[in-house]
Amino acid sequence: MAQLNVDLVAADRKIWSGEAKSVSAPAADGEIGILADHSPLLSVLRPGTVRIKGSSGGPFEVEVTGGFLSVDANLVTIVADSATVVAGSESV
């Protein structure tokens, strides 16, 4: 089964990087879900929660204030204006 490679960064640091089964994010037009082999996409993010379901381990959640998300060839890049990791989420 194909996996996603995810990089989640803020202006000042890397937040999370690794393989994932799925990603959901607060896109400008509503919540978006990303699975492996998703079509290419570029979207603006609104304030909300980004959820990453890693290949191993528990889910990772981070509150973002905005930014953008890019998907291309199973690579998901999320650049957040600012981000706060939700308590209980797995670490990098």
C-alpha positions in Angstrom: 0.0 0.0 0.0 1.3 3.4 -0.9 2.2 5.9 1.8 2.4 9.6 2.0 5.6 11.5 2.8 4.7 14.5 5.0 6.6 17.6 6.0 4.9 20.0 8.3 6.9 23.2 9.0 6.3 26.6 10.6 8.3 29.7 9.8 10.7 29.0 12.6 11.0 25.2 12.8 10.2 21.7 11.5 7.1 20.4 13.3 6.7 16.9 11.9 8.2 14.8 9.1 7.6 11.2 8.2 5.4 8.6 6.5 1.7 8.8 7.0 -1.5 7.0 6.0 -3.6 10.1 5.9 -3.7 13.9 6.5 -6.6 16.2 7.1 -6.3 20.0 7.2 -8.5 23.1 7.4 -8.5 24.3 3.7 -9.9 27.7 2.8 -13.0 26.0 1.3 -13.5 23.4 4.1 -11.8 20.4 5.7 -9.7 18.4 3.2 -8.6 14.8 3.5 -5.5 13.5 1.7 -4.7 9.8 1.1 -2.0 8.1 -0.9 -2.2 8.8 -4.7 -4.2 12.0 -4.2 -4.2 14.3 -7.3 -1.8 17.3 -7.2 -3.2 20.1 -5.1 -2.3 23.5 -3.7 -4.5 25.0 -1.1 -4.6 27.9 1.4 -5.1 26.9 5.0 -7.5 28.7 7.4 -7.0 28.5 11.2 -7.8 25.0 12.6 -6.3 21.6 13.3 -4.1 19.6 11.0 -4.3 15.8 11.7 -1.7 13.4 10.5 -2.2 9.6 10.9 1.3 8.3 10.9 2.3 4.9 9.5 3.3 3.8 13.0 2.2 5.2 16.3 -0.6 7.5 17.2 -2.1 10.5 15.5 -0.3 13.8 15.4 -2.4 17.0 15.8 -1.3 20.6 15.5 -3.3 23.9 15.6 -2.3 26.2 12.8 -3.2 29.9 12.3 -3.1 29.6 8.5 -0.6 28.8 5.8 -0.7 26.5 2.7 -0.7 22.8 1.8 0.8 21.2 -1.3 0.3 17.7 -2.6 2.3 16.1 -5.4 3.4 12.5 -6.1 2.5 11.3 -2.5 4.5 14.2 -1.0 2.4 16.5 1.3 4.1 19.7 2.3 2.3 21.9 4.9 3.7 25.4 5.7 2.0 27.0 8.7 2.1 30.6 9.6 2.4 29.5 13.2 1.7 26.1 14.9 1.0 24.7 18.3 1.3 20.9 18.9 -1.8 19.5 20.6 -1.0 17.8 23.9 -0.8 14.0 23.6 0.4 14.0 20.0 3.4 11.9 19.0 6.6 13.9 18.4 8.9 14.2 15.3 
